[in-house]
């Protein structure tokens, strides 16, 4: 993989040192310093996940956001003026500007900082997501722009984007039945929500702690690999999904909603569906782990528990 990265970065003029792998969750991401001294992130894209048209659309979007002053990595062109480099093995590579700072947290580790610091952080994050949505609504998308849709079919259809969560082998029959009941009800709820004027547009779709960097008071969103068209409320519930089992969850929920509402007011039809979109994230994650984690992985029961509890709360809420 390191040799592929070294080959790929040559399209950008090469690097001062060998590319250093820093992440391999989905795409393989490398820390590189180009020969002109520019530090950047080189991505080797996971084959088959996003089409070339989808990757180009992601890069167009983040470039437009950066131009508008939004804190986001912006694409860097190859020496020949292209945004995407095709490799001989069929993969493609892209390079993004480097983001300074640190992730605000990590999955499986309690959110650091005092309660007041956490509240301030999530209020700022709510404001950041509101800014993302507002700026995106103001863009004139090119005709060829294409990204996946996080709609009812994308979450709950026969082939959801992240897999058929209700077929996760770790589910017992009773839990599977609960998830299927919730799936059916959620489909009806999403249809009704759209009729009521749900806020639907471009979303990040994966604003987890690892994808939010902090440098001083500035927050930056990274990793738009899962971005697409979807319900704006989903960005908020995703940002809170790693805190579901933590004692400060309700405080963080109030903070992110407050921060968001200061720019984009939320209404009762939105806040009443917070449980719905929390559950949808849990369902998506339950499908996501199937091809990625071994059956014995200790994290799988956590995903099952979260999905089960979210479904029960959703069904009990009526």
ZIHUSUL-V107183 format. One record per pair of residues at least 12 apart in sequence whose C-alpha atoms are under 7 Angstrom apart, sorted by sequence separation. I is the first residue (numbers start at 1). J is the second residue. If there is no record, write none. Layout:
I | J
I | J
This chain:
6 | 18
19 | 31
20 | 32
29 | 41
30 | 42
62 | 74
63 | 75
211 | 223
6 | 19
19 | 32
29 | 42
30 | 43
166 | 179
5 | 19
29 | 43
166 | 180
28 | 43
29 | 44
17 | 33
27 | 43
28 | 44
59 | 75
2 | 19
15 | 32
16 | 33
27 | 44
28 | 45
286 | 303
15 | 33
16 | 34
27 | 45
286 | 304
15 | 34
16 | 35
27 | 46
76 | 95
14 | 34
15 | 35
26 | 46
75 | 95
76 | 96
204 | 224
206 | 226
13 | 34
14 | 35
75 | 96
76 | 97
205 | 226
13 | 35
74 | 96
75 | 97
204 | 226
205 | 227
73 | 96
74 | 97
204 | 227
73 | 97
203 | 227
204 | 228
282 | 306
283 | 307
73 | 98
203 | 228
282 | 307
73 | 99
202 | 228
203 | 229
156 | 183
202 | 229
203 | 230
201 | 229
202 | 230
207 | 235
279 | 307
200 | 229
201 | 230
203 | 232
205 | 234
200 | 230
201 | 231
205 | 235
208 | 238
156 | 187
200 | 231
201 | 232
204 | 235
207 | 238
208 | 239
279 | 310
199 | 231
200 | 232
203 | 235
206 | 238
207 | 239
278 | 310
279 | 311
199 | 232
152 | 187
241 | 278
152 | 190
276 | 314
275 | 314
237 | 277
237 | 278
234 | 277
238 | 281
47 | 91
233 | 277
45 | 91
44 | 91
45 | 92
44 | 92
45 | 93
44 | 93
43 | 93
44 | 94
42 | 93
43 | 94
42 | 94
43 | 95
42 | 95
41 | 95
42 | 96
40 | 95
41 | 96
40 | 96
41 | 97
40 | 97
41 | 98
40 | 98
39 | 98
12 | 78
13 | 79
136 | 202
11 | 78
12 | 79
11 | 79
133 | 202
133 | 203
8 | 85
150 | 228
8 | 87
149 | 228
150 | 229
151 | 230
148 | 228
149 | 229
150 | 230
147 | 228
148 | 229
149 | 230
147 | 229
8 | 93
57 | 145
57 | 146
57 | 147
186 | 276
54 | 146
53 | 146
54 | 147
106 | 209
105 | 209
106 | 210
104 | 209
105 | 210
103 | 209
104 | 210
103 | 210
103 | 211
104 | 212
103 | 212
104 | 213
103 | 213
104 | 214
102 | 213
103 | 214
101 | 213
102 | 214
101 | 214
102 | 215
101 | 215
100 | 215
165 | 283
165 | 284
168 | 287
165 | 286
162 | 284
165 | 287
168 | 290
164 | 287
163 | 287
155 | 280
162 | 287
163 | 288
162 | 288
155 | 284
179 | 308
182 | 311
122 | 252
126 | 256
130 | 260
125 | 256
126 | 257
129 | 260
119 | 251
123 | 255
127 | 259
179 | 311
119 | 252
122 | 255
123 | 256
126 | 259
127 | 260
130 | 263
171 | 304
175 | 308
178 | 311
182 | 315
122 | 256
126 | 260
130 | 264
107 | 242
123 | 258
124 | 259
119 | 255
123 | 259
127 | 263
72 | 220
71 | 220
72 | 221
73 | 222
71 | 221
72 | 222
58 | 224
